[in-house]
């Protein structure tokens, strides 16, 4: 798993708060997703038309509900979804936070980041990949 590389020169390692303009942020997210499409939750972001959505009960939809946490002795920041794709039922399923973390650890469905700030930024901004109509059918940015 490649995760986030520092070679982009965006200053994430040097700063407690990642600072990027919109163009840099969009490029960072797109590059990170493109490198990690082998992960189901990333593939669902990149190819939303191939997967179902989950009704949120309020006229909207859920597809990922990204969370971030740390793992291991080194406390590596990671991002993972709390809405997962069940390959047996071919449906999305929402997990509680503890179950989502355990699922990510068991399946290795997570992305590592160099800092907590980078993980938090990605978990909040990953939907930028859906700009220009790339999102799930019915998604309104």
SVG drawing of the C-alpha trace seen along z (x, -y; Angstrom):
<svg xmlns="http://www.w3.org/2000/svg" viewBox="-35 -28 45 42">
<polyline fill="none" stroke="black" stroke-width="0.4" points="0.0,0.0 1.5,-3.3 -0.4,-5.7 0.7,-9.3 4.2,-10.2 5.9,-13.4 7.5,-13.8 4.7,-16.1 6.3,-19.0 3.1,-20.2 4.7,-20.8 2.7,-18.3 5.7,-17.0 6.9,-20.5 3.6,-21.9 1.1,-21.0 -1.7,-22.2 -1.5,-21.2 -1.8,-24.3 -2.7,-23.9 -4.6,-25.9 -7.6,-24.2 -5.6,-23.1 -2.9,-21.5 -5.5,-19.8 -7.4,-18.4 -4.2,-17.1 -3.1,-15.5 -6.4,-13.8 -6.5,-12.6 -3.0,-11.3 -3.5,-9.5 -6.7,-7.8 -5.2,-6.8 -2.3,-5.1 -4.5,-3.1 -7.5,-1.8 -6.7,1.8 -8.4,0.9 -12.2,1.4 -13.1,-1.9 -10.8,-3.8 -12.2,-2.0 -15.7,-3.0 -14.5,-6.6 -12.9,-6.4 -15.6,-4.3 -18.8,-5.1 -21.0,-4.0 -19.9,-0.4 -21.2,-0.3 -24.5,-0.9 -25.2,-3.8 -26.8,-3.7 -29.8,-5.9 -29.2,-8.2 -32.9,-8.5 -32.9,-12.2 -33.0,-12.2 -29.3,-11.9 -26.8,-9.1 -23.9,-7.5 -21.0,-5.9 -18.0,-6.0 -18.2,-8.1 -14.5,-8.4 -12.9,-8.2 -9.3,-8.5 -7.4,-7.1 -3.9,-5.9 -2.7,-2.3 0.2,-0.3 3.0,-1.2 4.1,-4.0 0.6,-5.5 0.5,-5.8 -2.4,-7.9 -4.8,-6.1 -8.0,-6.8 -10.7,-4.2 -14.5,-4.0 -17.3,-3.3 -19.5,-2.4 -18.1,0.8 -19.0,2.9 -20.1,6.4 -19.0,8.6 -21.5,11.4 -24.6,9.2 -23.2,6.7 -24.5,3.9 -23.1,1.2 -23.2,1.6 -22.7,-1.1 -20.5,0.0 -20.2,-1.7 -16.8,-3.4 -15.3,-0.5 -16.4,2.1 -15.2,-0.1 -11.7,-0.3 -11.6,3.4 -12.8,4.1 -10.1,1.8 -7.4,3.7 -8.7,7.1 -9.1,6.3 -6.2,3.8 -8.8,1.3 -7.1,-1.9 -4.6,-4.5 -1.6,-5.5 -0.6,-9.2 2.5,-10.9 0.7,-13.1 -2.7,-13.3 -3.4,-16.6 -2.9,-15.0 -5.2,-12.1 -7.8,-14.5 -7.6,-16.6 -8.1,-13.6 -11.0,-12.2 -12.8,-15.6 -11.9,-16.4 -11.8,-13.2 -15.1,-14.0 -13.3,-16.7 -12.4,-13.8 -16.1,-13.9 -16.0,-17.5 -17.1,-18.0 -19.8,-15.3 -17.5,-12.3 -19.6,-11.3 -22.3,-8.7 -25.5,-9.2 -27.5,-11.8 -24.5,-13.2 -24.6,-17.0 -21.2,-18.6"/>
</svg>
